[in-house]
Amino acid sequence: LEEVCRLVESQLDWALGVVMRVRAGVLELAAGDRVPPLLAGTLRSVPVDPSGAPSSRAAARNEPVVLADVSASPAPARLPGLAAAGVRAWSSWPVVDAGGYVVATVDALRTRPLPLLPSEEEAMAAAAELVAVALEASRAPAVETPQDRPAVTVRRVIDLREARQRQRDTGTGGAPSGGPPEPGSPP
């Protein structure tokens, strides 16, 4: 999960990456070792609340929440350590398990009030998918895996997401008309 935090930090300027796990209606800090101690202490237990801080809202509503300027919203101001850490913008993406339940959030805490660019939204969505895969893998029983099985990479997650989007857009699951066929599909 710390690697996903590094991914978020590498894709978003002025950001600290955080992963929060949902346990019994409360978000708990699961990863984000670069978060200042006072703020980390606050993030250790944040109630899931549709009107709370961005991570609380993302978990409660199962939808991304983006605050380009936290000073414009009262909810984050209630969290001790946020201002002291210099957090000015907060984006949170829900992480959903195979059953459709929100099990975590991926958050970007920025020290500048900035809106997310489309490429940054894609990076947050990919990070959320990576966390879902990592959490699912951590719950799966240990089994012998073949050595030739490909590793899950950020590129693979993005490719899978793009394929699903193509399927939704075209209703066929294949490439849009005029484009090259999907690998392994008949000509």
C-alpha positions in Angstrom: 0.0 0.0 0.0 2.9 2.3 0.6 3.9 1.8 -3.1 0.4 3.1 -4.1 1.0 6.2 -1.9 4.3 6.7 -3.8 2.4 6.3 -7.1 0.0 9.1 -6.1 2.8 11.3 -5.0 4.6 10.8 -8.3 1.5 11.6 -10.4 0.2 14.6 -8.5 2.2 17.7 -7.8 2.4 18.8 -4.2 0.7 15.7 -2.9 1.0 13.2 0.0 -0.5 9.8 -0.7 -2.7 8.1 1.9 -4.6 4.8 2.0 -7.4 4.6 4.6 -9.1 1.2 5.4 -12.8 0.9 6.4 -13.3 -1.0 9.6 -16.7 -1.0 11.3 -17.8 2.3 9.9 -14.5 4.0 10.7 -11.6 4.9 8.3 -8.2 4.0 9.7 -4.8 5.1 8.3 -3.4 2.1 6.5 -0.5 3.6 4.5 1.0 7.0 4.2 4.3 7.1 6.0 5.1 10.6 4.8 2.1 12.2 6.5 3.2 14.5 9.4 2.6 12.8 12.9 -0.1 15.1 14.1 -2.2 14.6 11.0 -1.4 10.8 11.0 -2.8 10.7 14.5 -6.0 12.4 13.3 -6.3 10.0 10.4 -6.0 6.9 12.6 -9.8 7.0 13.2 -12.2 9.0 11.0 -15.9 8.1 11.0 -17.4 7.3 7.7 -19.8 10.2 7.2 -21.5 11.5 4.0 -20.9 15.1 5.2 -17.5 14.6 6.7 -14.0 15.0 5.4 -13.3 13.9 1.7 -12.3 10.4 2.7 -15.4 10.0 4.9 -17.6 11.2 2.1 -15.9 9.0 -0.6 -16.4 6.0 1.6 -20.0 6.8 2.6 -21.1 7.8 -1.0 -18.9 5.4 -3.0 -17.9 8.2 -5.3 -14.7 10.3 -5.7 -14.6 13.5 -3.7 -12.4 16.4 -4.7 -11.8 19.6 -2.7 -9.6 21.9 -4.7 -9.5 24.2 -1.6 -10.2 22.8 1.8 -10.8 26.2 3.3 -14.0 26.4 1.3 -15.5 23.4 3.2 -16.1 23.2 7.0 -15.7 19.4 7.3 -11.9 19.1 6.8 -11.4 22.1 9.1 -12.7 20.0 12.0 -9.7 17.6 11.6 -6.9 18.5 13.9 -3.5 18.7 12.2 -4.8 19.4 8.7 -3.9 23.1 8.7 -0.7 22.5 10.6 0.4 20.0 7.9 -0.3 22.6 5.3 -3.1 20.6 3.5 -4.9 22.9 1.1 -6.6 20.4 -1.3 -7.8 16.9 -0.7 -9.0 14.3 -3.2 -10.3 10.9 -2.2 -11.3 7.9 -4.3 -13.3 4.9 -2.9 -11.8 1.5 -3.2 -14.4 -1.1 -3.9 -14.1 -4.9 -3.4 -15.5 -7.6 -5.7 -18.8 -7.5 -3.8 -19.3 -3.8 -4.4 -18.5 -2.7 -0.9 -16.2 0.3 -0.1 -13.2 -1.2 1.8 -10.8 1.7 1.7 -10.0 5.1 0.1 -7.0 6.4 -1.7 -6.3 10.0 -0.8 -4.1 12.8 -2.1 -3.5 15.6 0.4 -2.0 18.6 -1.4 -0.2 21.5 0.0 -1.5 23.8 -2.7 -5.1 24.5 -3.6 -5.3 22.9 -7.0 -8.1 21.2 -8.9 -7.4 17.7 -10.3 -6.4 17.5 -14.0 -8.0 14.7 -16.0 -4.7 12.8 -16.0 -4.6 13.1 -12.2 -8.1 11.8 -11.9 -7.0 8.7 -14.0 -4.0 8.2 -11.7 -6.3 8.3 -8.6 -8.7 5.8 -10.2 -5.8 3.5 -11.1 -4.4 3.8 -7.6 -7.8 2.8 -6.2 -7.9 -0.2 -8.4 -4.4 -1.2 -7.3 -5.4 -1.0 -3.7 -8.5 -3.1 -4.4 -6.2 -5.8 -6.0 -3.7 -5.6 -3.2 -6.4 -5.9 -0.5 -8.1 -8.8 -2.3 -4.7 -10.6 -2.7 -4.0 -10.1 1.0 -7.3 -11.8 1.9 -6.9 -14.7 -0.6 -5.5 -17.9 0.8 -1.9 -18.5 0.0 -1.7 -20.7 -3.1 1.2 -21.8 -5.2 1.3 -19.5 -8.3 3.0 -20.3 -11.5 6.2 -18.4 -12.1 5.1 -17.3 -15.6 2.0 -15.4 -14.2 2.4 -11.7 -15.1 2.6 -9.3 -12.3 -0.2 -6.7 -11.8 1.3 -3.4 -12.8 -0.1 0.1 -13.1 -0.1 -0.2 -16.9 -2.1 -3.4 -16.7 -4.7 -1.9 -14.5 -5.0 1.1 -16.8 -5.2 -1.2 -19.8 -8.0 -3.2 -18.1 -9.9 -0.1 -17.2 -9.6 1.3 -20.8 -10.9 -2.1 -22.2 -13.9 -1.9 -19.8 -14.6 1.7 -20.9 -14.4 0.6 -24.6 -16.8 -2.1 -23.9 -19.2 0.3 -22.3 -18.8 2.9 -25.1 -19.3 0.4 -27.9 -21.5 -2.1 -26.3 -19.5 -4.9 -27.9 -16.4 -5.3 -25.8 -14.2 -4.9 -28.8 -12.3 -1.9 -30.2 -14.3 1.0 -31.6 -15.1 0.6 -35.3 -12.2 1.4 -37.5 -9.7 0.6 -34.8 -7.4 -2.5 -34.5 -9.1 -5.6 -33.1 -8.5 -6.6 -29.5 -5.6 -9.0 -29.0 -6.8 -12.6 -29.4 -10.1 -11.6 -31.1 -11.0 -13.0 -34.5 -10.2 -10.7 -37.5 
